[in-house]
Structures are given as structure tokens and as C-alpha cells.
């Protein structure tokens, strides 16, 4: 499918629902906490999903939230999927229209040392949006950083520094770093803008102390 045909085909996730989705994740994450220092992001995201399905707009509609759904790859005849999205929010606009979240651990302990987790956050998180593996027809998605030591301000600075150093491969727009988003006036959230081959893309960044 040619680029202009893809652009014509797409129906975007409703812009008016993006702040609702982001605010809902913050609300659901308020009581989220790790079970131990060895807790994994999948376990945390499963518990986050269990909280989300009990609140509006997921409990009552019009949106649905799904934990780690498999998505098709480019080869529709392949025996394997194109991956699993950690959290996927769907609307009533069709299978390809969704808001995706990828979640990673930040500032956690491993073998007695502090691991910042920035490389996984960027290379196995943000890059899945930039490469088009996730949300290939959309123009926005989200990253959730589970901050294990609770220092979300430092976690943000760590990620920001790493993102700036990898601005080229992330196809970042100026100012080539995390910037405060105006999407939610009452909740601090960041965003990065990316100039992809056939579309602009915004990644919203939520840092969640656990």
C-alpha cells in the first residue's frame, strides 16, 4: 500500500479521548505498588489493567482496555504475531485504531546494583512506535515508566538524557528531548515529537512511582 493510500485509509484514535486515557492511567496507578524488588513490568501492568477495567471510561464504555494483546505483523501468513502490546485501548473505529502503551521498569535493583533501565525504555519501548511495529497507522502512543525507587523526577532526567543522546534514531523533532505536555493541565506528563516517514507521532511519557 502506497504512503498516500495508507494516509487516506487511516482513522485516528479519537483525539478527545487521549487525555481521558492518560488521566485514567494516572488514577489507576495511584494505588499500584511493586510486590518486591524483583517484580517485573508485566506483573505491574497486569495489576494496572485490573484497576483500569473498574473505572470509567473502561467499565462503562465507550473505550475498552486490553492486556498484552497479540498484533499481526506485516506478513499475514506468518506463524508468529507481530508482537504483544502491553496495554491497548480500543475505540469503535476498527481493529487498526487504538492507543498503545509500552511499559518498562526504571531505577530498579538487580544483583545489588541500581539499573536505570533507560536503554530498554528507549530501544525496546519508544523504538517500537518509531519503527511502526506498534500503532503503524496512528499518530500517538504512550510509554509507562515504573519507577522502582520512587524518584520519578530523577527517572525523568535519566530518560531525557538518554533520549537526547539518541535523537537521530528516534527521529525526534526539536527540541530533541522530553518536554512538558499540555495534554493534562492538572497532571504532570511529558511528550516527545517524532517525524516519521509518512506521519508525525507523539509519545506521551508517564512516570509512575511503585
N, C-alpha and C positions, 0 to 999 in steps of 0.2 A: 504494500500500500504506500503510495507516494506521500511525502510530507504534507502537501496541501490537502490531500484527501483525508489523512489522519486528523489534521486540524479541523476539517469540516465535520468529520464523523463524531468527534468527541462531545460529550455532555459533561460539564464540570460538576463536581460535588458542590452543592449549594453554598455560596459564599456566606449567606446569612446564618448558616448552621455551624460554621467553623468556630466562631467564638463560643458557641454553646458547647461544642465538643471539648474544646480546650478547658473551659471553666468546669465542665463535668469531671474531667480527669483530675483537676486540682482538688475538687470537692471530694472525690472518691479516695484520693491519695492521702487525705488528711489523717486517716487512722491506719494507714499502711505502714508496716514496720517489718524489718528482716527477722527471721527466726533465729539466725546465727550469723557469724561472720562468713560462713561457708554457703550461705543462701545464694541461689542463682537467680538471674533475671527472669527466667521462665516461671519459677515459683512465685516471684513477686508479681509478675504480670497476670498470672492466673488468679491471684487473690485480688488484684486491682480489677480484673474483669468481673469477678463475683460481686464486687461492690458497685460497679458501673451498671450492671443489669437491674439493680434495685432502685435506681434513681431516674428521674426524668432527664432527658427525653428517651431513654432506652427502655425503661419499664413500660411506659405508656405510648411510645412512638413519638414522632414519626421515624426515628432512627433505630438501627439495630447495631449491636457491637459484638464482634466475633473474636474468639481467642485462637490465635495461630492457625487460621485457615490456609489451606494449600492453594496456590495460584498456578495457572497454566503458564508454561514457557512459550517461547516463540515457535517451537516445533510441536504442533498439536498432536502428532503421532508418537511423541516420545513417551517412554515408560515411566519417566520421572516428572515431578512437578517443577515449576519454575521457582519454587521456594515456599517458605511459610512467613506470613506477615504476623508480627507479634500481636498487634491489635488492629482490627479492620472495622471501620464504621461505614455502614452502607445506608443508602437512602432508597428512594423508589425510582431511581433513574437508570437502572440497569446494572448488569454484572460488573462492567468495567469502571463504574463510577463509585468511588469510595475515598475515604480519608484514612490513610495508613499511619500507624505508629510503629517505629522500631525502638526497642528498649535495650539499654546497656547499663552495666554496673560502672560506677565511678568511685575512686578513692576507697578501695576495699583492701583487706589484708589477704595476703597469700604467702604461705611459708614464712610467716612472721615479718613480712615487709609490706610497705604500702605500695599498691599498684594504682596508678592514676586512671588507667582504662581509656585514655584518650585515643589511642590507636584503634581499638575496637570500636569505639563510638564513631570515629570518622570512617575508617576503612571498611568495617563490616556493618555500619549503620547508615550514615549520611550518603555514602557512595552507592548504596542500593537504590536510592532515589535518583542520584545523579546519572547512574548508568542506565536507568529505565527499567531495572529489574522489578521495582515496585512502582505502582502508580504511573505507568507509562503514558497515560492519556490525561493525567491530572496536572494541576498547577500548584498543588500544596500538599504537604505531609508533615508529620511530626516526629521528633525524637524525644524519648523519655530517658533521662539520666538518673538512675537510682544512686543517690549519694550515700555511701555506707557510713562515712564518718560524720555525716550531718552538716558538713561545712559546704553548703551549696554555693556560697559566694566564691570560695576558692575553687570549687569544681568548675564553676563558670569561667573563671580566669584561666584555669588549666586548659579547658576545651577551646576557649577563644584563642589562646596562643597557638595551639596545635592547628586549628582551622586556618589561621592566618598564614602559618608556615606551609600549608598545603592548598593555598588559594587557587593555584593553577589547575590541579587535577579536580578540584571541587567546582571549577568553573564559576567562581564567586564574582558577583558584581561588587563594585566599590560600595562601601569602604573595605571590602575583603575581610570581614570579621563579623562576630555576633553583634547585633545592635538591639536595643530595647524595642519591643514591638508595641504598637498602639492598639493591637487587636483586643486586649483586655485592659481597660483602664485601671481596674482595682486590683489586678494580679500581675506581678512582675513576670514577664515572659520575654524571651529573645527570639530573634529570627535571623536567618541568613538568606540572601537572594542569590539565585543561580541562573546564569544564562545558558540553558541547554540548547541542543542543536535545533530543535523545532519549537521550543516553548520556553517561557520563563518558569521558574519554580521557586517557591518559598518553603523553607523548612522552619517550623516553629520548634523551639527548644524549651523543654520543661525539665527543670532540675528538682528532683523530689528527694528530700532527706528521708532516709529509712533507718 
